[in-house]
Amino acid sequence: MENRIFNAFVVEETDERKFTGHVKKRNIADLPKGDVTIRVNYSSLNYKDALSATGNRGVTKTYPHTPGIDAAGFIEESSVDRFKSGEPVICTSYDLGMNTPGGFGQLIRVSADWIVKLPPNLTLKESMIFGTAGFTAGLSVRKLTASVKPEQGPVVVTGATGGVGSIAAAILSKLGYSVTAISGKADSETFLRKLGVKEILERATFLKDSDHPLLHPVWAGAIDTVGGEYLATAIKSTMPLGVVTCCGNAASPDLPITVFPFILRGVTLVGVNSQSCPMPIREEVWKKLADEWKFDGLDEICTEISLEALGEKIPMILKGQLKGRTIVNLGK
């Protein structure tokens, strides 16, 4: 096995601060030490993967490197009893695809503590349509629905055409919430309506008067995926005792806001961290994604590509030009 060759999308630094990625042959002996070797069938393209693929040292410190923070496939070898050869599994988060060779390679070797067994009622492909984005959406939904019920009023989702936002909107719609989607894409209406979204607001409309310390209370809760002014506006326009979740900073890591929504309306801001989420919660969320949160039309929110097509899609996700989820079929 130590001379086995496999394909991987490898990012290399060709000159000072210049990075390029290509599909290359790799040897299994090049993989790091770990408890479990997985044959990857599917991965997915995430914003963090694109950062890694373009030389962001905050994500990946050394190159050459294989990104891919998501992977789903079958166990090839395991040195721990709880995972057996041939068993279907999911591996996301932790250091996968950051400084550990990730799911854009046909083989990965990782710690057993990073792995979740594939739940019943979920295929490997479906697990990667969810992937880290779906898992993050699930964590956000879990936190929101613990306090906010559908009868309390509408909820808003920012970045609703992105991976996290689209899945969060679809899950909330299935659970009976009236979902308003914030989107800057002119052609997004058909896509969002299929997710069950009741109302669509353009970014400019949502951000109108966002410089005010408080806005008219509209939302019982909010799931923000982009940060910055969008998160601040969601908080300012949330009803008393409402809940806002926060999981991203693509717009900005800054939060331009006063304390007024918190001390005058009792709004709760809840952070979501999918990377180091405890395993019991991780397993709980994956089971819900496979069962009560699994929505119709899951295949319709994804585009399936090969490893070779990653070079074209990476710049697009960085520019916000992709809708839904892009999954990578490593057998293509």
Disulfide bonds with the S-S distance in Angstrom:
none
